[in-house]
Amino acid sequence: MERTFTWEDPSVWQAARHLSGLECLQRAIAGEFPPPPMARLMDIRLIEVSEGRAVFASSPADFHYNPLGSVHGGFGATLLDSAMGCAVHSTLAAGDLYTTLELKVNFLRPLSSGMGEVRGIGTVINTNRTTALVEGRLEDAEGKLCAFATGTCVIRRAGERGL
């Protein structure tokens, strides 16, 4: 089997630091910003965003499999980390940055190719000046919980780092 993919230059994201996080993500959904190369590689896509909430979707495929014959846990963790991180991003002012500081995932049921679309749903629980607490749910097409995650993101405010 073979799989090839292409991606666009992601530098548009850095050039858009004058936009709020929510505006950037809305433009990504509208197709004005290209998906990040990693999203193309993993075949995940941002499908919904509102302040403090983001949803990513994908359909597990053979190329997500591990040697044990199931979808690799990193696929689910990536969907969750992406959704939770973008939920935090959606709350940030122009020029603010974030990154995942900590991620904990509990897997409840296996993912497999042919099961259809799964969704990673990230929701901000609490944000302060330097950190955000976020939770994530990985659900199958019927809304059954496949994994649950919590995470902490560190936030760097634009005005506090001289940008």
GIRA-V398369 format. One line per field, one symbol per residue. ss: DSSP state (2 for helix, 1 for strand, 0 for the rest). psi: psi as a letter, one per 30 degrees, with the letter a starting at -180 (. if undefined). burial: 1 if it has 9 or more other ideal C-beta (glycine too) atoms within 8 Angstrom, else 0. Layout:
ss: ???
psi: ???
burial: ???
This chain:
ss: 0000000000222220000022222222200000002222220011111100111111100222100000102222222222222222200000001111111111100000000011111111111000111111111000001111111111110222000
psi: lkklllllkgfeeefgfflleeeeeeeeefgfklkkeeeeefhlkkfkkljgkkkllljkleffllffglkkffeeeeeeeeeeefeeeffklkfklllkekkkkjkfllklkffaklkkjkkkekkaeflkkllkkjkafggkkelklllkkkkjkeffgg.
burial: 0000001001011001101011011111100011110011011111001000111111110001100001101011111111111111111100110101001010100010101001111111001000111111111100001111111111111100000
